[in-house]
Amino acid sequence: MSGAAVRWTVVDWPATEVSARLATHDAVICAAPLHATDAEVARMLPVLCTRERDRFAGYTNDVVARRFAMGRALLREIVGCALGIAPDAVTLHEGVHGKPVLAGALMSRPLWFSVAHCEDLLLVALSRTSDVGVDLERARSIEQWERVADRVLAPVERAQLQLAVDRGEESGRAFLRCWCRVEAELKAIGCGIVGLEDHRAGRRPLGLRVVDLDPLPLPASIAAAGVRYQAALALCAPGLESARQRVLASPQAARPTIPPARASTA
Ligand SMILES: CC(C)(COP(=O)(O)OP(=O)(O)OC[C@H]1O[C@@H](n2cnc3c(N)ncnc32)[C@H](O)[C@@H]1OP(=O)(O)O)[C@@H](O)C(=O)NCCC(=O)NCCS
């Protein structure tokens, strides 16, 4: 993490205190279970836009389809709550690399968000001050973690990972901690996995801040299942967001332009 410490908090959704918490924190992360009955999914579907309903209908895996529909409906509820508008008034579009962002008249509102989901757990990170990225992984062992780490981490992260394992940290946990940070950063930038080579080469936004969400409080129904998760949050300055929106608006853009880095995720 670079710069000032990140003030973050996690709330179980549904929650009434989102706006109040946003005023006192850099980021508020809403955690919600994604499991739903057929009736709940059917009730949520009308809030989705046509493109989302098409995506829902296109999934061949029913569980994945239901999680997607519930995730997008909950995203609209959460963003709507933060903006003080109804869920069906939340208009979204997707950047070139797939990041959902506010669309139309809502684009000028000072609210940034990012979504991560893993199995039945959804995280929606919100910020009023910075563009935001959140990532979530189920805690697990990683086969051949050294080979994977060589491929996806920047040299400094690879060295930090090795040090953590040499000091006795379980390799899967240590790897996923690093990987969540990388993905949170790429999601804050909006480039997703397309930006991995830039990240590995040290090209990162100025003022980037990355923090482990550890320990991650879980909704009771998820905690009861006994599953553990690893998660991270990244924030970058809204100035970069304006530049990014211009890039994302251009269909020719292959990837966002990232200023040379001075930030580190150490
Ligand atoms: C977005 C990305 C960074 C992460 O995806 P992921 O880890 O598979 O899934 P997550 O649940 O964390 O995030 C998915 C959400 O990110 C958001 N998202 C999609 N593209 C995004 C982008 N370019 N920037 C920011 N957010 C994005 C969407 O809201 C998506 O939710 P949706 O399914 O409702 O549309 C993606 O670029 C990706 O493909 N990652 C590859 C993962 C991988 O290769 N892992 C193995 C490494 S060892």
The ligand as a Tripos MOL2 file, in Angstrom:
@<TRIPOS>MOLECULE
LIG
   48    50     1     0     0
SMALL
NO_CHARGES

@<TRIPOS>ATOM
      1 C1        -12.4100   -8.5420  -14.1190 C.3       1 LIG1
      2 C2        -11.2230   -9.4830  -13.9600 C.3       1 LIG1
      3 C3        -10.0090   -8.6770  -13.5600 C.3       1 LIG1
      4 C4        -11.4930  -10.3620  -12.7550 C.3       1 LIG1
      5 O1        -12.4740  -11.2880  -12.9400 O.3       1 LIG1
      6 P1        -12.6750  -12.5100  -11.9810 P.3       1 LIG1
      7 O2        -11.6320  -12.5630  -10.9370 O.co2     1 LIG1
      8 O3        -12.8060  -13.6880  -12.8430 O.co2     1 LIG1
      9 O4        -14.1000  -12.2420  -11.3140 O.3       1 LIG1
     10 P2        -14.5410  -11.2170  -10.1720 P.3       1 LIG1
     11 O5        -15.7310  -11.7840   -9.5260 O.co2     1 LIG1
     12 O6        -13.4130  -10.8220   -9.2980 O.co2     1 LIG1
     13 O7        -14.9850   -9.9260  -10.9830 O.3       1 LIG1
     14 C5        -16.0370   -9.9860  -11.9050 C.3       1 LIG1
     15 C6        -16.6620   -8.6130  -11.9800 C.3       1 LIG1
     16 O8        -15.6610   -7.6580  -12.3250 O.3       1 LIG1
     17 C7        -16.2800   -6.6160  -13.0640 C.3       1 LIG1
     18 N1        -15.4350   -6.3840  -14.2220 N.ar      1 LIG1
     19 C8        -15.4490   -6.9990  -15.4200 C.ar      1 LIG1
     20 N2        -14.4800   -6.4620  -16.2020 N.ar      1 LIG1
     21 C9        -13.8630   -5.5090  -15.4740 C.ar      1 LIG1
     22 C10       -12.8020   -4.6060  -15.7300 C.ar      1 LIG1
     23 N3        -12.1700   -4.5520  -16.8980 N.pl3     1 LIG1
     24 N4        -12.4120   -3.7610  -14.7550 N.ar      1 LIG1
     25 C11       -13.0380   -3.7690  -13.5640 C.ar      1 LIG1
     26 N5        -14.0710   -4.6040  -13.2490 N.ar      1 LIG1
     27 C12       -14.4530   -5.4550  -14.2070 C.ar      1 LIG1
     28 C13       -17.6980   -7.0510  -13.4060 C.3       1 LIG1
     29 O9        -18.5610   -6.3650  -12.5500 O.3       1 LIG1
     30 C14       -17.7040   -8.5150  -13.0680 C.3       1 LIG1
     31 O10       -18.9510   -8.9030  -12.5450 O.3       1 LIG1
     32 P3        -20.1220   -9.4100  -13.5100 P.3       1 LIG1
     33 O11       -19.8800  -10.8740  -13.6460 O.co2     1 LIG1
     34 O12       -21.3530   -9.1090  -12.7830 O.co2     1 LIG1
     35 O13       -20.0240   -8.6840  -14.7960 O.co2     1 LIG1
     36 C15       -11.0390  -10.1170  -15.3120 C.3       1 LIG1
     37 O14       -10.2870   -9.2560  -16.1190 O.3       1 LIG1
     38 C16       -10.4320  -11.4510  -15.5060 C.2       1 LIG1
     39 O15       -10.6930  -11.9920  -16.4930 O.2       1 LIG1
     40 N6         -9.5620  -12.0340  -14.6970 N.am      1 LIG1
     41 C17        -8.9270  -13.3100  -14.9990 C.3       1 LIG1
     42 C18        -8.8620  -14.1880  -13.8320 C.3       1 LIG1
     43 C19        -7.7140  -15.1620  -14.0260 C.2       1 LIG1
     44 O16        -7.1570  -15.3220  -15.0750 O.2       1 LIG1
     45 N7         -7.3490  -15.8080  -12.9290 N.am      1 LIG1
     46 C20        -6.2680  -16.7560  -12.9040 C.3       1 LIG1
     47 C21        -4.9780  -16.1220  -12.4490 C.3       1 LIG1
     48 S1         -3.9050  -17.2120  -11.6650 S.3       1 LIG1
@<TRIPOS>BOND
     1     1     2 1
     2     2     3 1
     3     2     4 1
     4     2    36 1
     5     4     5 1
     6     5     6 1
     7     6     7 2
     8     6     8 1
     9     6     9 1
    10     9    10 1
    11    10    11 2
    12    10    12 1
    13    10    13 1
    14    13    14 1
    15    14    15 1
    16    15    16 1
    17    15    30 1
    18    16    17 1
    19    17    18 1
    20    17    28 1
    21    18    19 ar
    22    18    27 ar
    23    19    20 ar
    24    20    21 ar
    25    21    22 ar
    26    21    27 ar
    27    22    23 1
    28    22    24 ar
    29    24    25 ar
    30    25    26 ar
    31    26    27 ar
    32    28    29 1
    33    28    30 1
    34    30    31 1
    35    31    32 1
    36    32    33 2
    37    32    34 1
    38    32    35 1
    39    36    37 1
    40    36    38 1
    41    38    39 2
    42    38    40 1
    43    40    41 1
    44    41    42 1
    45    42    43 1
    46    43    44 2
    47    43    45 1
    48    45    46 1
    49    46    47 1
    50    47    48 1
@<TRIPOS>SUBSTRUCTURE
     1 LIG1         1 GROUP 0 **** ****
